[in-house]
Amino acid sequence: AVHVAVQYGQTTFLHHIVSKYGADFEALDNDGRSSLHWAAYKGNADTIRLLLFMDANQVRQDKNGCTPLHWAVIRGSLEVCTLLVHAGTKQELTLRDRGGFTPLQLAADKGQRHLSNILSNATKVSFGDKYCSGRLGKVGYAPILFSYLVILMILFLKSIVFG
């Protein structure tokens, strides 16, 4: 039922059967594909968001060695590739299918420049285990903003005292 819901883009039904009945969204079909593989293949971005929210395994390879990112590239889905790249790790970008291709190599081989650019940039911009999300760490930009406020306060007080 999970794979059928995913293949037809029935995100609400998928959420219902997983949350209410505990359906296994990580179950594999005969080809070793999970629901995330099928959502990537079908280009169902909302379903992918739900599966990623439920911590679906992004690095699982099917019998052909393809990850969900491989399938998104094969289908040429920019939105799905972007979702998977931003939610994934560098490991996803380096996994090879049975033909020996990484997702970036598949995109280049299929002449999909827009996907090649995203995947190429993602390999360059990785930061630690996750991609650079604009945050400097767990505290974010707080130390920089605090320092900026202190400097402004000092300049303000200096202008009052000496001005």
PyMOL commands that set and color helices and strands:
alter all, ss='L'
color gray80, all
select helices_A, chain A and resi 2-7+11-21+35-42+45-53+68-75+78-87+90-94+103-109+113-124+142-162
alter helices_A, ss='H'
color red, helices_A
select strands_A, chain A and resi 126-127+130-131
alter strands_A, ss='S'
color yellow, strands_A
deselect
rebuild
show_as cartoon
